């Protein structure tokens, strides 16, 4: 059993991977708080090729970020939580822990 991750640790790892390797770099690249599913998929596929992992490995991470409230969906557009916008404007590093903390702060 040593070394095996539980269901929750694995979900957190997927969210972290999607946020830090796909979502945040995409947001900085397009310099916008919102993006389309097509933009996300293009960036995801690029990252998965670079890391040599199947896109299915990160599939749950995107949905999980929506459930956590870090991302929002309105019609066909996705956007980041409003408290993450200053990080984007400053082009600052925004790791997963920061995103979670900001999105859960009321």
Secondary structure, DSSP 8 states (H G I E B T S, - for coil): -TT---HHHHHHHHHHHIIIIIIHHHHHHHTSSEEEHHHHHHHHHHHHHHHT--GGGTHHHHHHHHHHTSEEEETTEEEE-GGGHHHHHHT----HHHHHHHHH--
